[in-house]
Every structure is written in C-alpha cells, then in structure tokens.
Amino acid sequence: MSPQKNASGTLWKVIPHDNGYFQLTPMFVEDKGLVLEGNGGFDSKNTLGGAAFMSPQRDACGTMWKVLPV
C-alpha cells in the first residue's frame, strides 16, 4: 500500500474484453505488455503462495478479472 499520489505504480488502466472480463495494467509497465495476474489462491502448491504478480498480456484465465456485485 502506498500513500495516494500521482505515481506510476498507483495508476492502473482497465483493458476491456468482449466477454465481460478485463485486464489491469499499471502505467509503469503498460508499454511492456504486462498485466496483473492472480495466483490461484493461498495454497502452498501455488507459485508465490497466492501473491499476485505481473505477467505477459495473453488470454490466460489468471489475467482476466470481472467485477461482481456483493
């Protein structure tokens, strides 16, 4: 977490897809084609123990996000 400011790591862009999902990329890696990827939960078998990370932009399920009402 970081204080709110106009910093590249705090500015995110939504990349919409036709299927209702979207990808997220921060300003500082947008030109590198990287998007936020989830890591499948907190199971110890998962890489990084569930931590999110940046990965190449592709149509992988871990890079697709959807906002749902709660």
PDB file of N, CA, C, O and CB in Angstrom:
ATOM      1  N   MET A   1       0.843  -1.171   0.000  1.00  0.00           N
ATOM      2  CA  MET A   1       0.000   0.000   0.000  1.00  0.00           C
ATOM      3  C   MET A   1       0.889   1.236   0.000  1.00  0.00           C
ATOM      4  O   MET A   1       1.987   1.234   0.558  1.00  0.00           O
ATOM      5  CB  MET A   1      -0.960  -0.003   1.214  1.00  0.00           C
ATOM      6  N   SER A   2       0.403   2.263  -0.622  1.00  0.00           N
ATOM      7  CA  SER A   2       1.181   3.482  -0.791  1.00  0.00           C
ATOM      8  C   SER A   2       0.265   4.691  -0.566  1.00  0.00           C
ATOM      9  O   SER A   2      -0.936   4.619  -0.825  1.00  0.00           O
ATOM     10  CB  SER A   2       1.840   3.532  -2.208  1.00  0.00           C
ATOM     11  N   PRO A   3       0.831   5.791  -0.087  1.00  0.00           N
ATOM     12  CA  PRO A   3       0.007   7.000   0.009  1.00  0.00           C
ATOM     13  C   PRO A   3      -0.517   7.399  -1.374  1.00  0.00           C
ATOM     14  O   PRO A   3       0.151   7.190  -2.386  1.00  0.00           O
ATOM     15  CB  PRO A   3       0.819   8.164   0.635  1.00  0.00           C
ATOM     16  N   GLN A   4      -1.718   7.975  -1.399  1.00  0.00           N
ATOM     17  CA  GLN A   4      -2.300   8.395  -2.676  1.00  0.00           C
ATOM     18  C   GLN A   4      -1.482   9.530  -3.262  1.00  0.00           C
ATOM     19  O   GLN A   4      -1.302  10.575  -2.635  1.00  0.00           O
ATOM     20  CB  GLN A   4      -3.773   8.825  -2.500  1.00  0.00           C
ATOM     21  N   LYS A   5      -0.989   9.309  -4.479  1.00  0.00           N
ATOM     22  CA  LYS A   5      -0.234  10.334  -5.192  1.00  0.00           C
ATOM     23  C   LYS A   5      -0.220   9.983  -6.668  1.00  0.00           C
ATOM     24  O   LYS A   5      -0.655   8.897  -7.049  1.00  0.00           O
ATOM     25  CB  LYS A   5       1.216  10.461  -4.635  1.00  0.00           C
ATOM     26  N   ASN A   6       0.260  10.863  -7.483  1.00  0.00           N
ATOM     27  CA  ASN A   6       0.317  10.665  -8.919  1.00  0.00           C
ATOM     28  C   ASN A   6       1.596   9.908  -9.278  1.00  0.00           C
ATOM     29  O   ASN A   6       2.488  10.460  -9.923  1.00  0.00           O
ATOM     30  CB  ASN A   6       0.250  12.020  -9.664  1.00  0.00           C
ATOM     31  N   ALA A   7       1.683   8.653  -8.861  1.00  0.00           N
ATOM     32  CA  ALA A   7       2.862   7.825  -9.118  1.00  0.00           C
ATOM     33  C   ALA A   7       2.486   6.695 -10.066  1.00  0.00           C
ATOM     34  O   ALA A   7       1.363   6.192 -10.026  1.00  0.00           O
ATOM     35  CB  ALA A   7       3.447   7.259  -7.793  1.00  0.00           C
ATOM     36  N   SER A   8       3.419   6.299 -10.912  1.00  0.00           N
ATOM     37  CA  SER A   8       3.122   5.317 -11.953  1.00  0.00           C
ATOM     38  C   SER A   8       2.615   3.986 -11.406  1.00  0.00           C
ATOM     39  O   SER A   8       1.748   3.371 -12.025  1.00  0.00           O
ATOM     40  CB  SER A   8       4.349   5.075 -12.780  1.00  0.00           C
ATOM     41  N   GLY A   9       3.120   3.529 -10.280  1.00  0.00           N
ATOM     42  CA  GLY A   9       2.684   2.259  -9.713  1.00  0.00           C
ATOM     43  C   GLY A   9       1.320   2.306  -9.066  1.00  0.00           C
ATOM     44  O   GLY A   9       0.787   1.266  -8.679  1.00  0.00           O
ATOM     45  N   THR A  10       0.740   3.487  -8.939  1.00  0.00           N
ATOM     46  CA  THR A  10      -0.588   3.613  -8.345  1.00  0.00           C
ATOM     47  C   THR A  10      -1.654   3.941  -9.389  1.00  0.00           C
ATOM     48  O   THR A  10      -2.830   4.075  -9.049  1.00  0.00           O
ATOM     49  CB  THR A  10      -0.575   4.685  -7.269  1.00  0.00           C
ATOM     50  N   LEU A  11      -1.259   4.070 -10.642  1.00  0.00           N
ATOM     51  CA  LEU A  11      -2.192   4.410 -11.726  1.00  0.00           C
ATOM     52  C   LEU A  11      -2.415   3.183 -12.598  1.00  0.00           C
ATOM     53  O   LEU A  11      -1.487   2.694 -13.243  1.00  0.00           O
ATOM     54  CB  LEU A  11      -1.653   5.600 -12.582  1.00  0.00           C
ATOM     55  N   TRP A  12      -3.658   2.684 -12.615  1.00  0.00           N
ATOM     56  CA  TRP A  12      -3.992   1.460 -13.341  1.00  0.00           C
ATOM     57  C   TRP A  12      -4.914   1.754 -14.514  1.00  0.00           C
ATOM     58  O   TRP A  12      -5.726   2.678 -14.472  1.00  0.00           O
ATOM     59  CB  TRP A  12      -4.645   0.445 -12.404  1.00  0.00           C
ATOM     60  N   LYS A  13      -4.772   0.952 -15.556  1.00  0.00           N
ATOM     61  CA  LYS A  13      -5.604   1.071 -16.747  1.00  0.00           C
ATOM     62  C   LYS A  13      -6.402  -0.225 -16.912  1.00  0.00           C
ATOM     63  O   LYS A  13      -5.857  -1.319 -16.763  1.00  0.00           O
ATOM     64  CB  LYS A  13      -4.733   1.364 -18.018  1.00  0.00           C
ATOM     65  N   VAL A  14      -7.686  -0.096 -17.218  1.00  0.00           N
ATOM     66  CA  VAL A  14      -8.553  -1.240 -17.480  1.00  0.00           C
ATOM     67  C   VAL A  14      -8.519  -1.533 -18.975  1.00  0.00           C
ATOM     68  O   VAL A  14      -8.738  -0.640 -19.793  1.00  0.00           O
ATOM     69  CB  VAL A  14     -10.016  -0.972 -16.991  1.00  0.00           C
ATOM     70  N   ILE A  15      -8.244  -2.784 -19.329  1.00  0.00           N
ATOM     71  CA  ILE A  15      -8.243  -3.229 -20.726  1.00  0.00           C
ATOM     72  C   ILE A  15      -9.462  -4.133 -20.903  1.00  0.00           C
ATOM     73  O   ILE A  15      -9.419  -5.296 -20.502  1.00  0.00           O
ATOM     74  CB  ILE A  15      -6.893  -3.985 -21.108  1.00  0.00           C
ATOM     75  N   PRO A  16     -10.556  -3.625 -21.498  1.00  0.00           N
ATOM     76  CA  PRO A  16     -11.788  -4.422 -21.605  1.00  0.00           C
ATOM     77  C   PRO A  16     -11.667  -5.543 -22.644  1.00  0.00           C
ATOM     78  O   PRO A  16     -10.927  -5.429 -23.621  1.00  0.00           O
ATOM     79  CB  PRO A  16     -12.965  -3.515 -21.964  1.00  0.00           C
ATOM     80  N   HIS A  17     -12.404  -6.615 -22.408  1.00  0.00           N
ATOM     81  CA  HIS A  17     -12.509  -7.730 -23.351  1.00  0.00           C
ATOM     82  C   HIS A  17     -13.978  -7.963 -23.648  1.00  0.00           C
ATOM     83  O   HIS A  17     -14.832  -7.607 -22.836  1.00  0.00           O
ATOM     84  CB  HIS A  17     -11.839  -9.027 -22.784  1.00  0.00           C
ATOM     85  N   ASP A  18     -14.291  -8.550 -24.788  1.00  0.00           N
ATOM     86  CA  ASP A  18     -15.673  -8.738 -25.233  1.00  0.00           C
ATOM     87  C   ASP A  18     -16.495  -9.656 -24.331  1.00  0.00           C
ATOM     88  O   ASP A  18     -17.725  -9.605 -24.368  1.00  0.00           O
ATOM     89  CB  ASP A  18     -15.676  -9.288 -26.622  1.00  0.00           C
ATOM     90  N   ASN A  19     -15.845 -10.494 -23.521  1.00  0.00           N
ATOM     91  CA  ASN A  19     -16.557 -11.484 -22.721  1.00  0.00           C
ATOM     92  C   ASN A  19     -16.996 -10.968 -21.349  1.00  0.00           C
ATOM     93  O   ASN A  19     -17.420 -11.760 -20.507  1.00  0.00           O
ATOM     94  CB  ASN A  19     -15.693 -12.690 -22.542  1.00  0.00           C
ATOM     95  N   GLY A  20     -16.904  -9.660 -21.108  1.00  0.00           N
ATOM     96  CA  GLY A  20     -17.293  -9.095 -19.825  1.00  0.00           C
ATOM     97  C   GLY A  20     -16.166  -9.036 -18.814  1.00  0.00           C
ATOM     98  O   GLY A  20     -16.332  -8.480 -17.728  1.00  0.00           O
ATOM     99  N   TYR A  21     -15.034  -9.598 -19.157  1.00  0.00           N
ATOM    100  CA  TYR A  21     -13.867  -9.553 -18.288  1.00  0.00           C
ATOM    101  C   TYR A  21     -12.943  -8.434 -18.734  1.00  0.00           C
ATOM    102  O   TYR A  21     -13.119  -7.858 -19.808  1.00  0.00           O
ATOM    103  CB  TYR A  21     -13.124 -10.904 -18.290  1.00  0.00           C
ATOM    104  N   PHE A  22     -11.961  -8.133 -17.903  1.00  0.00           N
ATOM    105  CA  PHE A  22     -10.978  -7.111 -18.251  1.00  0.00           C
ATOM    106  C   PHE A  22      -9.632  -7.495 -17.662  1.00  0.00           C
ATOM    107  O   PHE A  22      -9.535  -8.362 -16.794  1.00  0.00           O
ATOM    108  CB  PHE A  22     -11.421  -5.713 -17.746  1.00  0.00           C
ATOM    109  N   GLN A  23      -8.606  -6.836 -18.150  1.00  0.00           N
ATOM    110  CA  GLN A  23      -7.262  -6.980 -17.596  1.00  0.00           C
ATOM    111  C   GLN A  23      -6.842  -5.636 -17.019  1.00  0.00           C
ATOM    112  O   GLN A  23      -7.367  -4.594 -17.410  1.00  0.00           O
ATOM    113  CB  GLN A  23      -6.243  -7.472 -18.680  1.00  0.00           C
ATOM    114  N   LEU A  24      -5.897  -5.662 -16.091  1.00  0.00           N
ATOM    115  CA  LEU A  24      -5.387  -4.452 -15.446  1.00  0.00           C
ATOM    116  C   LEU A  24      -3.888  -4.325 -15.686  1.00  0.00           C
ATOM    117  O   LEU A  24      -3.141  -5.293 -15.543  1.00  0.00           O
ATOM    118  CB  LEU A  24      -5.692  -4.467 -13.930  1.00  0.00           C
ATOM    119  N   THR A  25      -3.461  -3.129 -16.049  1.00  0.00           N
ATOM    120  CA  THR A  25      -2.036  -2.873 -16.203  1.00  0.00           C
ATOM    121  C   THR A  25      -1.705  -1.523 -15.566  1.00  0.00           C
ATOM    122  O   THR A  25      -2.429  -0.549 -15.771  1.00  0.00           O
ATOM    123  CB  THR A  25      -1.622  -2.899 -17.707  1.00  0.00           C
ATOM    124  N   PRO A  26      -0.615  -1.458 -14.794  1.00  0.00           N
ATOM    125  CA  PRO A  26      -0.223  -0.172 -14.223  1.00  0.00           C
ATOM    126  C   PRO A  26       0.556   0.645 -15.244  1.00  0.00           C
ATOM    127  O   PRO A  26       1.157   0.093 -16.166  1.00  0.00           O
ATOM    128  CB  PRO A  26       0.616  -0.377 -12.949  1.00  0.00           C
ATOM    129  N   MET A  27       0.541   1.946 -15.076  1.00  0.00           N
ATOM    130  CA  MET A  27       1.183   2.844 -16.027  1.00  0.00           C
ATOM    131  C   MET A  27       2.649   2.499 -16.273  1.00  0.00           C
ATOM    132  O   MET A  27       3.122   2.616 -17.403  1.00  0.00           O
ATOM    133  CB  MET A  27       1.074   4.262 -15.538  1.00  0.00           C
ATOM    134  N   PHE A  28       3.381   2.073 -15.233  1.00  0.00           N
ATOM    135  CA  PHE A  28       4.818   1.888 -15.406  1.00  0.00           C
ATOM    136  C   PHE A  28       5.210   0.657 -16.214  1.00  0.00           C
ATOM    137  O   PHE A  28       6.379   0.532 -16.581  1.00  0.00           O
ATOM    138  CB  PHE A  28       5.459   1.811 -14.079  1.00  0.00           C
ATOM    139  N   VAL A  29       4.277  -0.268 -16.510  1.00  0.00           N
ATOM    140  CA  VAL A  29       4.616  -1.413 -17.367  1.00  0.00           C
ATOM    141  C   VAL A  29       3.674  -1.552 -18.569  1.00  0.00           C
ATOM    142  O   VAL A  29       3.744  -2.538 -19.302  1.00  0.00           O
ATOM    143  CB  VAL A  29       4.586  -2.697 -16.548  1.00  0.00           C
ATOM    144  N   GLU A  30       2.806  -0.580 -18.766  1.00  0.00           N
ATOM    145  CA  GLU A  30       1.850  -0.651 -19.875  1.00  0.00           C
ATOM    146  C   GLU A  30       2.558  -0.850 -21.216  1.00  0.00           C
ATOM    147  O   GLU A  30       2.091  -1.628 -22.049  1.00  0.00           O
ATOM    148  CB  GLU A  30       0.997   0.621 -19.920  1.00  0.00           C
ATOM    149  N   ASP A  31       3.663  -0.167 -21.430  1.00  0.00           N
ATOM    150  CA  ASP A  31       4.386  -0.283 -22.701  1.00  0.00           C
ATOM    151  C   ASP A  31       5.161  -1.590 -22.828  1.00  0.00           C
ATOM    152  O   ASP A  31       5.699  -1.882 -23.895  1.00  0.00           O
ATOM    153  CB  ASP A  31       5.337   0.878 -22.857  1.00  0.00           C
ATOM    154  N   LYS A  32       5.227  -2.377 -21.764  1.00  0.00           N
ATOM    155  CA  LYS A  32       5.927  -3.670 -21.790  1.00  0.00           C
ATOM    156  C   LYS A  32       4.954  -4.830 -22.019  1.00  0.00           C
ATOM    157  O   LYS A  32       5.377  -5.982 -22.112  1.00  0.00           O
ATOM    158  CB  LYS A  32       6.694  -3.886 -20.473  1.00  0.00           C
ATOM    159  N   GLY A  33       3.638  -4.529 -22.111  1.00  0.00           N
ATOM    160  CA  GLY A  33       2.649  -5.571 -22.363  1.00  0.00           C
ATOM    161  C   GLY A  33       2.409  -6.484 -21.173  1.00  0.00           C
ATOM    162  O   GLY A  33       2.101  -7.661 -21.354  1.00  0.00           O
ATOM    163  N   LEU A  34       2.546  -5.960 -19.954  1.00  0.00           N
ATOM    164  CA  LEU A  34       2.335  -6.764 -18.752  1.00  0.00           C
ATOM    165  C   LEU A  34       1.005  -6.431 -18.108  1.00  0.00           C
ATOM    166  O   LEU A  34       0.563  -5.283 -18.129  1.00  0.00           O
ATOM    167  CB  LEU A  34       3.470  -6.548 -17.755  1.00  0.00           C
ATOM    168  N   VAL A  35       0.363  -7.455 -17.527  1.00  0.00           N
ATOM    169  CA  VAL A  35      -0.913  -7.288 -16.841  1.00  0.00           C
ATOM    170  C   VAL A  35      -0.862  -7.998 -15.494  1.00  0.00           C
ATOM    171  O   VAL A  35      -0.012  -8.857 -15.260  1.00  0.00           O
ATOM    172  CB  VAL A  35      -2.080  -7.831 -17.702  1.00  0.00           C
ATOM    173  N   LEU A  36      -1.792  -7.621 -14.610  1.00  0.00           N
ATOM    174  CA  LEU A  36      -1.883  -8.237 -13.291  1.00  0.00           C
ATOM    175  C   LEU A  36      -2.415  -9.656 -13.417  1.00  0.00           C
ATOM    176  O   LEU A  36      -3.410  -9.896 -14.100  1.00  0.00           O
ATOM    177  CB  LEU A  36      -2.783  -7.404 -12.358  1.00  0.00           C
ATOM    178  N   GLU A  37      -1.750 -10.593 -12.756  1.00  0.00           N
ATOM    179  CA  GLU A  37      -2.198 -11.984 -12.762  1.00  0.00           C
ATOM    180  C   GLU A  37      -2.387 -12.453 -11.333  1.00  0.00           C
ATOM    181  O   GLU A  37      -1.517 -12.255 -10.485  1.00  0.00           O
ATOM    182  CB  GLU A  37      -1.189 -12.896 -13.507  1.00  0.00           C
ATOM    183  N   GLY A  38      -3.530 -13.077 -11.067  1.00  0.00           N
ATOM    184  CA  GLY A  38      -3.774 -13.692  -9.766  1.00  0.00           C
ATOM    185  C   GLY A  38      -3.040 -15.013  -9.713  1.00  0.00           C
ATOM    186  O   GLY A  38      -2.577 -15.505 -10.742  1.00  0.00           O
ATOM    187  N   ASN A  39      -2.926 -15.596  -8.534  1.00  0.00           N
ATOM    188  CA  ASN A  39      -2.110 -16.804  -8.411  1.00  0.00           C
ATOM    189  C   ASN A  39      -2.871 -17.994  -7.873  1.00  0.00           C
ATOM    190  O   ASN A  39      -2.267 -18.888  -7.281  1.00  0.00           O
ATOM    191  CB  ASN A  39      -0.942 -16.536  -7.530  1.00  0.00           C
ATOM    192  N   GLY A  40      -4.177 -18.033  -8.062  1.00  0.00           N
ATOM    193  CA  GLY A  40      -4.932 -19.230  -7.736  1.00  0.00           C
ATOM    194  C   GLY A  40      -5.127 -19.525  -6.262  1.00  0.00           C
ATOM    195  O   GLY A  40      -5.277 -20.688  -5.888  1.00  0.00           O
ATOM    196  N   GLY A  41      -5.130 -18.535  -5.437  1.00  0.00           N
ATOM    197  CA  GLY A  41      -5.390 -18.759  -4.020  1.00  0.00           C
ATOM    198  C   GLY A  41      -4.134 -18.886  -3.189  1.00  0.00           C
ATOM    199  O   GLY A  41      -3.025 -18.650  -3.670  1.00  0.00           O
ATOM    200  N   PHE A  42      -4.319 -19.259  -1.944  1.00  0.00           N
ATOM    201  CA  PHE A  42      -3.212 -19.258  -0.990  1.00  0.00           C
ATOM    202  C   PHE A  42      -2.635 -20.644  -0.739  1.00  0.00           C
ATOM    203  O   PHE A  42      -1.870 -20.818   0.210  1.00  0.00           O
ATOM    204  CB  PHE A  42      -3.666 -18.667   0.311  1.00  0.00           C
ATOM    205  N   ASP A  43      -2.972 -21.626  -1.550  1.00  0.00           N
ATOM    206  CA  ASP A  43      -2.429 -22.969  -1.400  1.00  0.00           C
ATOM    207  C   ASP A  43      -0.912 -22.925  -1.546  1.00  0.00           C
ATOM    208  O   ASP A  43      -0.399 -22.251  -2.440  1.00  0.00           O
ATOM    209  CB  ASP A  43      -3.052 -23.934  -2.437  1.00  0.00           C
ATOM    210  N   SER A  44      -0.196 -23.624  -0.694  1.00  0.00           N
ATOM    211  CA  SER A  44       1.272 -23.596  -0.731  1.00  0.00           C
ATOM    212  C   SER A  44       1.842 -24.190  -2.017  1.00  0.00           C
ATOM    213  O   SER A  44       3.016 -23.976  -2.319  1.00  0.00           O
ATOM    214  CB  SER A  44       1.831 -24.345   0.460  1.00  0.00           C
ATOM    215  N   LYS A  45       1.033 -24.934  -2.783  1.00  0.00           N
ATOM    216  CA  LYS A  45       1.497 -25.503  -4.052  1.00  0.00           C
ATOM    217  C   LYS A  45       1.558 -24.455  -5.159  1.00  0.00           C
ATOM    218  O   LYS A  45       2.237 -24.655  -6.166  1.00  0.00           O
ATOM    219  CB  LYS A  45       0.586 -26.647  -4.478  1.00  0.00           C
ATOM    220  N   ASN A  46       0.848 -23.336  -4.976  1.00  0.00           N
ATOM    221  CA  ASN A  46       0.830 -22.284  -5.993  1.00  0.00           C
ATOM    222  C   ASN A  46       2.105 -21.457  -5.934  1.00  0.00           C
ATOM    223  O   ASN A  46       2.656 -21.208  -4.861  1.00  0.00           O
ATOM    224  CB  ASN A  46      -0.397 -21.378  -5.812  1.00  0.00           C
ATOM    225  N   THR A  47       2.557 -21.042  -7.093  1.00  0.00           N
ATOM    226  CA  THR A  47       3.704 -20.153  -7.169  1.00  0.00           C
ATOM    227  C   THR A  47       3.444 -18.915  -6.336  1.00  0.00           C
ATOM    228  O   THR A  47       2.341 -18.371  -6.390  1.00  0.00           O
ATOM    229  CB  THR A  47       4.009 -19.773  -8.625  1.00  0.00           C
ATOM    230  N   LEU A  48       4.389 -18.461  -5.589  1.00  0.00           N
ATOM    231  CA  LEU A  48       4.302 -17.251  -4.765  1.00  0.00           C
ATOM    232  C   LEU A  48       3.267 -17.348  -3.647  1.00  0.00           C
ATOM    233  O   LEU A  48       2.937 -16.334  -3.034  1.00  0.00           O
ATOM    234  CB  LEU A  48       3.978 -16.070  -5.636  1.00  0.00           C
ATOM    235  N   GLY A  49       2.747 -18.548  -3.368  1.00  0.00           N
ATOM    236  CA  GLY A  49       1.814 -18.728  -2.268  1.00  0.00           C
ATOM    237  C   GLY A  49       0.554 -17.890  -2.366  1.00  0.00           C
ATOM    238  O   GLY A  49      -0.013 -17.525  -1.336  1.00  0.00           O
ATOM    239  N   GLY A  50       0.097 -17.574  -3.566  1.00  0.00           N
ATOM    240  CA  GLY A  50      -1.134 -16.820  -3.744  1.00  0.00           C
ATOM    241  C   GLY A  50      -0.943 -15.352  -4.066  1.00  0.00           C
ATOM    242  O   GLY A  50      -1.919 -14.657  -4.348  1.00  0.00           O
ATOM    243  N   ALA A  51       0.290 -14.859  -4.032  1.00  0.00           N
ATOM    244  CA  ALA A  51       0.532 -13.443  -4.321  1.00  0.00           C
ATOM    245  C   ALA A  51       0.285 -13.145  -5.798  1.00  0.00           C
ATOM    246  O   ALA A  51       0.601 -13.961  -6.663  1.00  0.00           O
ATOM    247  CB  ALA A  51       1.972 -13.049  -3.934  1.00  0.00           C
ATOM    248  N   ALA A  52      -0.277 -11.983  -6.076  1.00  0.00           N
ATOM    249  CA  ALA A  52      -0.460 -11.542  -7.457  1.00  0.00           C
ATOM    250  C   ALA A  52       0.872 -11.055  -8.014  1.00  0.00           C
ATOM    251  O   ALA A  52       1.764 -10.675  -7.254  1.00  0.00           O
ATOM    252  CB  ALA A  52      -1.533 -10.424  -7.545  1.00  0.00           C
ATOM    253  N   PHE A  53       1.010 -11.065  -9.341  1.00  0.00           N
ATOM    254  CA  PHE A  53       2.248 -10.644  -9.985  1.00  0.00           C
ATOM    255  C   PHE A  53       1.945 -10.156 -11.391  1.00  0.00           C
ATOM    256  O   PHE A  53       0.823 -10.310 -11.873  1.00  0.00           O
ATOM    257  CB  PHE A  53       3.277 -11.796 -10.016  1.00  0.00           C
ATOM    258  N   MET A  54       2.923  -9.574 -12.046  1.00  0.00           N
ATOM    259  CA  MET A  54       2.762  -9.095 -13.420  1.00  0.00           C
ATOM    260  C   MET A  54       3.204 -10.198 -14.379  1.00  0.00           C
ATOM    261  O   MET A  54       4.229 -10.842 -14.154  1.00  0.00           O
ATOM    262  CB  MET A  54       3.582  -7.784 -13.661  1.00  0.00           C
ATOM    263  N   SER A  55       2.435 -10.417 -15.447  1.00  0.00           N
ATOM    264  CA  SER A  55       2.789 -11.419 -16.441  1.00  0.00           C
ATOM    265  C   SER A  55       2.481 -10.875 -17.836  1.00  0.00           C
ATOM    266  O   SER A  55       1.758  -9.888 -17.970  1.00  0.00           O
ATOM    267  CB  SER A  55       2.027 -12.749 -16.183  1.00  0.00           C
ATOM    268  N   PRO A  56       3.032 -11.521 -18.883  1.00  0.00           N
ATOM    269  CA  PRO A  56       2.763 -11.052 -20.246  1.00  0.00           C
ATOM    270  C   PRO A  56       1.265 -11.067 -20.554  1.00  0.00           C
ATOM    271  O   PRO A  56       0.545 -11.964 -20.116  1.00  0.00           O
ATOM    272  CB  PRO A  56       3.516 -11.918 -21.266  1.00  0.00           C
ATOM    273  N   GLN A  57       0.810 -10.084 -21.297  1.00  0.00           N
ATOM    274  CA  GLN A  57      -0.608  -9.985 -21.645  1.00  0.00           C
ATOM    275  C   GLN A  57      -0.959 -11.080 -22.632  1.00  0.00           C
ATOM    276  O   GLN A  57      -0.408 -11.148 -23.730  1.00  0.00           O
ATOM    277  CB  GLN A  57      -0.944  -8.593 -22.234  1.00  0.00           C
ATOM    278  N   ARG A  58      -1.881 -11.933 -22.227  1.00  0.00           N
ATOM    279  CA  ARG A  58      -2.410 -13.011 -23.060  1.00  0.00           C
ATOM    280  C   ARG A  58      -3.781 -13.347 -22.502  1.00  0.00           C
ATOM    281  O   ARG A  58      -4.176 -12.801 -21.472  1.00  0.00           O
ATOM    282  CB  ARG A  58      -1.456 -14.279 -23.078  1.00  0.00           C
ATOM    283  N   ASP A  59      -4.501 -14.221 -23.152  1.00  0.00           N
ATOM    284  CA  ASP A  59      -5.851 -14.558 -22.689  1.00  0.00           C
ATOM    285  C   ASP A  59      -5.821 -15.718 -21.699  1.00  0.00           C
ATOM    286  O   ASP A  59      -6.553 -16.694 -21.865  1.00  0.00           O
ATOM    287  CB  ASP A  59      -6.752 -14.908 -23.880  1.00  0.00           C
ATOM    288  N   ALA A  60      -4.994 -15.619 -20.689  1.00  0.00           N
ATOM    289  CA  ALA A  60      -4.921 -16.653 -19.647  1.00  0.00           C
ATOM    290  C   ALA A  60      -5.936 -16.330 -18.560  1.00  0.00           C
ATOM    291  O   ALA A  60      -6.161 -15.163 -18.241  1.00  0.00           O
ATOM    292  CB  ALA A  60      -3.480 -16.751 -19.047  1.00  0.00           C
ATOM    293  N   CYS A  61      -6.550 -17.368 -17.989  1.00  0.00           N
ATOM    294  CA  CYS A  61      -7.615 -17.131 -17.001  1.00  0.00           C
ATOM    295  C   CYS A  61      -7.114 -16.350 -15.795  1.00  0.00           C
ATOM    296  O   CYS A  61      -7.892 -15.592 -15.215  1.00  0.00           O
ATOM    297  CB  CYS A  61      -8.208 -18.456 -16.536  1.00  0.00           C
ATOM    298  N   GLY A  62      -5.871 -16.492 -15.392  1.00  0.00           N
ATOM    299  CA  GLY A  62      -5.357 -15.771 -14.230  1.00  0.00           C
ATOM    300  C   GLY A  62      -5.172 -14.283 -14.457  1.00  0.00           C
ATOM    301  O   GLY A  62      -4.939 -13.532 -13.510  1.00  0.00           O
ATOM    302  N   THR A  63      -5.276 -13.844 -15.729  1.00  0.00           N
ATOM    303  CA  THR A  63      -5.109 -12.422 -16.025  1.00  0.00           C
ATOM    304  C   THR A  63      -6.438 -11.727 -16.295  1.00  0.00           C
ATOM    305  O   THR A  63      -6.469 -10.517 -16.518  1.00  0.00           O
ATOM    306  CB  THR A  63      -4.192 -12.246 -17.215  1.00  0.00           C
ATOM    307  N   MET A  64      -7.533 -12.481 -16.278  1.00  0.00           N
ATOM    308  CA  MET A  64      -8.855 -11.925 -16.574  1.00  0.00           C
ATOM    309  C   MET A  64      -9.595 -11.649 -15.270  1.00  0.00           C
ATOM    310  O   MET A  64      -9.652 -12.508 -14.391  1.00  0.00           O
ATOM    311  CB  MET A  64      -9.675 -12.890 -17.473  1.00  0.00           C
ATOM    312  N   TRP A  65     -10.159 -10.457 -15.147  1.00  0.00           N
ATOM    313  CA  TRP A  65     -10.848 -10.030 -13.933  1.00  0.00           C
ATOM    314  C   TRP A  65     -12.274  -9.610 -14.286  1.00  0.00           C
ATOM    315  O   TRP A  65     -12.551  -9.191 -15.410  1.00  0.00           O
ATOM    316  CB  TRP A  65     -10.083  -8.864 -13.241  1.00  0.00           C
ATOM    317  N   LYS A  66     -13.170  -9.728 -13.314  1.00  0.00           N
ATOM    318  CA  LYS A  66     -14.549  -9.307 -13.506  1.00  0.00           C
ATOM    319  C   LYS A  66     -15.048  -8.730 -12.173  1.00  0.00           C
ATOM    320  O   LYS A  66     -14.774  -9.285 -11.109  1.00  0.00           O
ATOM    321  CB  LYS A  66     -15.456 -10.508 -13.994  1.00  0.00           C
ATOM    322  N   VAL A  67     -15.769  -7.631 -12.240  1.00  0.00           N
ATOM    323  CA  VAL A  67     -16.337  -7.006 -11.048  1.00  0.00           C
ATOM    324  C   VAL A  67     -17.756  -7.562 -10.870  1.00  0.00           C
ATOM    325  O   VAL A  67     -18.570  -7.523 -11.793  1.00  0.00           O
ATOM    326  CB  VAL A  67     -16.343  -5.422 -11.168  1.00  0.00           C
ATOM    327  N   LEU A  68     -18.036  -8.077  -9.673  1.00  0.00           N
ATOM    328  CA  LEU A  68     -19.353  -8.635  -9.369  1.00  0.00           C
ATOM    329  C   LEU A  68     -19.955  -7.896  -8.170  1.00  0.00           C
ATOM    330  O   LEU A  68     -19.235  -7.530  -7.241  1.00  0.00           O
ATOM    331  CB  LEU A  68     -19.254 -10.166  -9.081  1.00  0.00           C
ATOM    332  N   PRO A  69     -21.259  -7.680  -8.190  1.00  0.00           N
ATOM    333  CA  PRO A  69     -21.884  -7.031  -7.027  1.00  0.00           C
ATOM    334  C   PRO A  69     -21.886  -7.974  -5.832  1.00  0.00           C
ATOM    335  O   PRO A  69     -21.985  -9.191  -5.989  1.00  0.00           O
ATOM    336  CB  PRO A  69     -23.329  -6.586  -7.358  1.00  0.00           C
ATOM    337  N   VAL A  70     -21.779  -7.412  -4.661  1.00  0.00           N
ATOM    338  CA  VAL A  70     -21.840  -8.235  -3.436  1.00  0.00           C
ATOM    339  C   VAL A  70     -22.975  -7.794  -2.549  1.00  0.00           C
ATOM    340  O   VAL A  70     -23.181  -8.369  -1.479  1.00  0.00           O
ATOM    341  CB  VAL A  70     -20.522  -8.162  -2.661  1.00  0.00           C
TER     342      VAL A  70
END
